[in-house]
Amino acid sequence: MAPRVDHQADLRFMREALAEAVTVLGRTAPNPAVGCVIVKQGRVIARAATAPGGRPHAEPQAIAIAGRRTAGATAYVSFEPCAHFGQTPPCADALIAARIERAVIGCLDPYPPVRGRGVARLRRAGIAVDIGVLEDECRRLNEGFITRVTKRRPFVLLKMAMSLDGRIAAPKPGGWISSEQSRELVHRWRNECDAVMAGAGTVIVDNPRLTCRLKGGRDPVRIVVDAALRTPPQARVYHQRSAAPTVLVTTPENMDRARERYGRKVQLMAVRGSDAGIDIRLLMRDLAASRAISKVLLEGGAHLAASALHARVVDRVAFFVAPIIFGAGIPAIEGLQTSRASHAIRLNNLRARQIGPDWLLEAEPA
Ligand SMILES: NC(=O)c1ccc[n+]([C@@H]2O[C@H](COP(=O)([O-])OP(=O)(O)OC[C@H]3O[C@@H](n4cnc5c(N)ncnc54)[C@H](OP(=O)(O)O)[C@@H]3O)[C@@H](O)[C@H]2O)c1
């Protein structure tokens, strides 16, 4: 007899699985961040998330916690259980061996060795499977992993803080544009993204640390895009005490000079140049292929943001608009040379929410 389905309970327990997955965002590369909750007779008997570093996966950990009680239980998993022998045996097999009666899955895994196979394996073993509970949230949680697998580059979130008249800096440096609440949200994003990226101009003018200053947070990889090696070797970003490295991206021709100029503590990456500096498309591909970077928080400045938009590697913009007017200073995006409105970069799904005194505008380039 098919197990009884309670849609409200499914939503509630999938939310709990998602809550588990959120805690390990940015820590599971090269694997997705997955949450698993095992429920028996309406009660959660185990919960787990993918371990830091990507292994063990969430399902075997939850099964181990539940022990023998898994027989006849329901497993809520935010992402399709794997079906292939990687460095660990397939999670679908672990659920089968645990005699789970029903599996509720948030979204399918687009990774070719898994795609639909995890579900097929479970169904072949007689497990009732429901897919797509809180699907959008589950997909969004792993938008980095999904983008890396399907587009072979990281998901790029372009964040900028600007005045109401669209300036990201006043003519002279000093002072914050956005509120403390907005800046705290950015630190949460740094905590969850694999890497944070800035251009040479930003490092020269702002001298940022590009670390995560949240209590209990972790630093993303810091990436500086500096084709001509204009950033000073004493810049803060190159001298952080941090578990994550700083990576300086320059052209192959400048690698020897970079090694001399920045020393051993700074990791170097050579990427072919383009008219604007570094070829951003190539850079993103390399970050995905060589470092398994799935999500990049691009923090400007104006020229690097323009290059990324022009190269069509930006997946979402997040503009914090503060209630101030400059009337002078640096425009948010510089160098696209759009000559008429019909050539503009269009965005879909524009939405706004208030963060302290600021408005956060988010949208996806069409
Ligand atoms: N409010 C905010 O959210 C925010 C955030 C960041 C920055 N900012 C402000 O933005 C200003 C800096 O912006 P910016 O436009 O001068 O500098 P930027 O965008 O940070 O860096 C541009 C530089 O990066 C290098 N680069 C390498 N490859 C590139 C590529 N493909 N496309 C673009 N640049 C590439 C180039 O220098 P090389 O040729 O030497 O490599 C270029 O001059 C500062 O005033 C800062 O305060 C504001």
The ligand as an SDF file (V2000), in Angstrom:
LIG
                    3D

 48 52  0  0  0  0  0  0  0  0999 V2000
   29.8190   50.9060   -3.5670 N   0  0  0  0  0  0  0  0  0  0  0  0
   30.2260   49.7320   -3.9560 C   0  0  0  0  0  0  0  0  0  0  0  0
   29.5110   48.7330   -3.8540 O   0  0  0  0  0  0  0  0  0  0  0  0
   31.5830   49.5990   -4.5560 C   0  0  0  0  0  0  0  0  0  0  0  0
   32.1390   48.3280   -4.7250 C   0  0  0  0  0  0  0  0  0  0  0  0
   33.3930   48.2270   -5.2900 C   0  0  0  0  0  0  0  0  0  0  0  0
   34.0460   49.3730   -5.6990 C   0  0  0  0  0  0  0  0  0  0  0  0
   33.4800   50.5780   -5.5300 N   0  0  0  0  0  0  0  0  0  0  0  0
   34.1610   51.8020   -6.0070 C   0  0  0  0  0  0  0  0  0  0  0  0
   34.4860   51.5970   -7.3630 O   0  0  0  0  0  0  0  0  0  0  0  0
   35.6680   52.3250   -7.6550 C   0  0  0  0  0  0  0  0  0  0  0  0
   36.5850   51.4070   -8.4080 C   0  0  0  0  0  0  0  0  0  0  0  0
   35.9880   51.0320   -9.6160 O   0  0  0  0  0  0  0  0  0  0  0  0
   36.8450   50.9950  -10.9350 P   0  0  0  0  0  0  0  0  0  0  0  0
   35.9210   50.8210  -12.0680 O   0  0  0  0  0  0  0  0  0  0  0  0
   37.7900   52.1430  -10.9490 O   0  0  0  0  0  0  0  0  0  0  0  0
   37.7600   49.7270  -10.6960 O   0  0  0  0  0  0  0  0  0  0  0  0
   37.4550   48.1520  -10.6950 P   0  0  0  0  0  0  0  0  0  0  0  0
   36.3180   47.8210  -11.5450 O   0  0  0  0  0  0  0  0  0  0  0  0
   37.4910   47.6880   -9.2970 O   0  0  0  0  0  0  0  0  0  0  0  0
   38.7890   47.6240  -11.3560 O   0  0  0  0  0  0  0  0  0  0  0  0
   39.0030   47.9210  -12.7060 C   0  0  0  0  0  0  0  0  0  0  0  0
   40.3860   47.4910  -13.0520 C   0  0  0  0  0  0  0  0  0  0  0  0
   40.4600   46.0700  -12.9810 O   0  0  0  0  0  0  0  0  0  0  0  0
   41.3620   45.6120  -13.9340 C   0  0  0  0  0  0  0  0  0  0  0  0
   40.7380   44.6420  -14.8350 N   0  0  0  0  0  0  0  0  0  0  0  0
   41.2960   43.4980  -15.2350 C   0  0  0  0  0  0  0  0  0  0  0  0
   40.5010   42.8390  -16.0610 N   0  0  0  0  0  0  0  0  0  0  0  0
   39.4080   43.5940  -16.1970 C   0  0  0  0  0  0  0  0  0  0  0  0
   38.2430   43.4290  -16.9600 C   0  0  0  0  0  0  0  0  0  0  0  0
   38.0250   42.3700  -17.7330 N   0  0  0  0  0  0  0  0  0  0  0  0
   37.3190   44.3990  -16.8880 N   0  0  0  0  0  0  0  0  0  0  0  0
   37.4870   45.4660  -16.0920 C   0  0  0  0  0  0  0  0  0  0  0  0
   38.5940   45.6740  -15.3680 N   0  0  0  0  0  0  0  0  0  0  0  0
   39.5400   44.7340  -15.4080 C   0  0  0  0  0  0  0  0  0  0  0  0
   41.7630   46.8200  -14.7640 C   0  0  0  0  0  0  0  0  0  0  0  0
   43.0120   47.2300  -14.2710 O   0  0  0  0  0  0  0  0  0  0  0  0
   44.3080   46.5590  -14.8810 P   0  0  0  0  0  0  0  0  0  0  0  0
   44.2640   46.8580  -16.3300 O   0  0  0  0  0  0  0  0  0  0  0  0
   45.3840   47.2160  -14.1670 O   0  0  0  0  0  0  0  0  0  0  0  0
   44.1710   45.1230  -14.5940 O   0  0  0  0  0  0  0  0  0  0  0  0
   40.7520   47.8710  -14.4470 C   0  0  0  0  0  0  0  0  0  0  0  0
   41.2580   49.1740  -14.4910 O   0  0  0  0  0  0  0  0  0  0  0  0
   36.2210   52.7960   -6.3620 C   0  0  0  0  0  0  0  0  0  0  0  0
   35.9530   54.1690   -6.2330 O   0  0  0  0  0  0  0  0  0  0  0  0
   35.4750   52.0320   -5.3180 C   0  0  0  0  0  0  0  0  0  0  0  0
   35.2720   52.7770   -4.1470 O   0  0  0  0  0  0  0  0  0  0  0  0
   32.2740   50.7300   -4.9550 C   0  0  0  0  0  0  0  0  0  0  0  0
  1  2  1  0
  2  3  2  0
  2  4  1  0
  4  5  1  0
  4 48  2  0
  5  6  2  0
  6  7  1  0
  7  8  2  0
  8  9  1  0
  8 48  1  0
  9 10  1  0
  9 46  1  0
 10 11  1  0
 11 12  1  0
 11 44  1  0
 12 13  1  0
 13 14  1  0
 14 15  2  0
 14 16  1  0
 14 17  1  0
 17 18  1  0
 18 19  2  0
 18 20  1  0
 18 21  1  0
 21 22  1  0
 22 23  1  0
 23 24  1  0
 23 42  1  0
 24 25  1  0
 25 26  1  0
 25 36  1  0
 26 27  1  0
 26 35  1  0
 27 28  2  0
 28 29  1  0
 29 30  1  0
 29 35  2  0
 30 31  1  0
 30 32  2  0
 32 33  1  0
 33 34  2  0
 34 35  1  0
 36 37  1  0
 36 42  1  0
 37 38  1  0
 38 39  2  0
 38 40  1  0
 38 41  1  0
 42 43  1  0
 44 45  1  0
 44 46  1  0
 46 47  1  0
M  CHG  2   8   1  16  -1
M  END
$$$$
